[in-house]
């Protein structure tokens, strides 16, 4: 009986190792680089809420994301991620300028984020790699304001107190070949609600 249990355990271990070797996530020693773009900027949403007027226009760039992950076990990878994005809000108030013209105000927020991150991989497919990711790091933000009151451009800017930031996402990678694929994440990732892009595994 003990021999049978031992044989079953050895067979299961061998099968698990084989499945891991053929899985999209290669386990310990795996290296992955990602390059992505975020959609649904949280800063754009906040700007719209703070300046919700019909004569306001809010646009956003990014956030762009670059990351690196290294496998430390069969299911866990750790790494770093960088993010950069900006959001701009332009408001035109007809006749509100001191000289009787239109008052145009421009607000812009630029953000740079750097954080450490861990991903837990729970798939066994050869091409599909689902994971849960959590991160903690540092955010640097710069705010600028500009208007044309009195017929002259007036501008000012300051750094928003930087603070620790976090990231949490449910994501997946799909590989077209042994080392090149695409990824998508939903959650809160470098200032956006959704992020996607390219991945390279080596």
N, C-alpha and C positions, 0 to 999 in steps of 0.2 A: 504493500500500500504506500509506504513511504517512498519507495523507488518510483512508483507511478506518479505521485505528486511532484517528486523532484523532476522527472522527465517532462511533465506538463509545464512546470515552471520554467525549465530551460527552453522548451519549445516556444512558450509564450514570449520569453525574453528575446529569443532569436527573431521571432516574427515582428516584435515591436521595434527592434533595432533595424530590421529590414525595411519596415514601413517608414521609419524615421529617415533612413538613408534616402528613400525615394520621394520623400515629401518635399513640398515647395519650401517649407522652412527647414533648413538643413541642420538645425540644432547648434551645438557648441562649435564655435569657430566660424560660423556663418557671418558674412559681412554684407550689409545692404546700404546703399545710398539712395536717397529719394530727393526728387526735385518736384515741387508742387505749387499749386495756386489755390487760394481760398475763395470761396463764394459765400455770400451772406455775412458781410463784415458786421460785427457787433458794434463797432464804432460808428459806422454809417447809420445803423439803426438808432443809436443814441443821439446822433446829430439831427436826424429827422424828427425825433421826438422833442428835442429841445428847441427846434426851430420849425415847427409844423405850420408853415404859412404857405399859401398858394404861390407866393412870389419867391420862394426859396428853392434852390436846386442843390442836391447833395450827390456827390460822386465819390467813388472810392477806387483806389488802386491796390490790388492785392487783398490780403497779404500773400507775399511770396514765401516759400518755405524750402529750406535745404536741411537735410538730416542725414545722420549716420547711425547705424545700429550694429552691434556686435553680439553674437550669440554666446551666452554663458552657460546654457544648459539646453536640454532637449526642447524645452518650451519657453524659455525666458531669454530675452534680448535686452541689452541696455545701450544707451547712446546719448547723443545730443541733437538738438534741433535749433535752427535759427529761423526767425521770421521777421519780415519787414513789410509794412503797409502804410498807407496814408488815406485820409478822408478829407474832403473839402466841401464846405457849405457856402454858397453865394446867395445873398438875399438882396433884393431890389425893392426899396420902399419909395414909391412915386411921390415926388414933391417933398420928401422928408429932409433933404439936404438944407443946410443953413442958408444957402444962396437960392433956394427955391427949386433946385433941380432934384434929380433922383439920388437917393442915398444908397450906395452900393457897399455892402460889407462882405468881407471874405474871411472865413475862419478855416484853419487847416490844422490837422493833428497828424503827426508822423510818429510811428512807433517802431521800435526795434526790440526784439525779444530773443532771449537765449535761455534754454533750459535743458536740464537732464531729463531723460525719459526712459521708462521701462515698458516693454511690450510682452504680453503673455500670449503665446501662439497655441491654438488648440485644434488645428486642423491636421489632416493626414493625406490630403490630396496632393498629387504630383504637381499641379499647376495653381491651385487655389489655396491661399494662406490667410485665414481669418485670425484676428487678434484683438486684444483689449490693450489700450495704452494709457498710461498715466505719466504726467510730467510735472516738474516743479522747477522754477527758475527765476529770471530777472527780466524786468521790463523797463525800457527807457522811452519816455514820451516827450515830444516837443510840440507846443501849441503856439500858433501865430494868428494875429488878428490884423485886419487891414480895412480901412474905409476911406471914402473920398469926401468927407464932410468939409464944408467951407471951400469946396472946389480943389482941395489938395489931398494927396494921398497921405494917410497917416497909418503907420504900421507899428506893431509891437509884438514881442514874442517872449516866451519863457518856457523853461523846462517844467513839466508836470512832475511832482515828486515821484520818483521811481520806486517801484515796489516789487515784491515777489509775485510771480504769476503762476498759474497752474494750467494744466491741460488734461483733458480726459476725452477719450474717443473710442468708438467701435470701428474697426477698420478691416480691410481685406486687400490682399495683393493677388493679381492674376498674372502669371508668367506665360508669355507667348513662346519663349524659348527657355533654355535651361537657366538663363541669367538675366533676361530682359523682360520687363512687364509693366503693368500699370497698377496704381493703388487708389483707393478712395477711403475717406474717413468721415464720420459724422459725429458731432459732439461739440466740444470747444477746443479748437486747434489753432494756435497762433492768431487769435483774434477773429476767427471765422467759425461758422456753424458747419460748413462742409469744405473738404479739401480733397484734391485729387491731383494726380500727376504721374510721373515716370519713376520706375525703380530699376536699379541695377544690382544684381547679387554676384558676389565674387568670393 
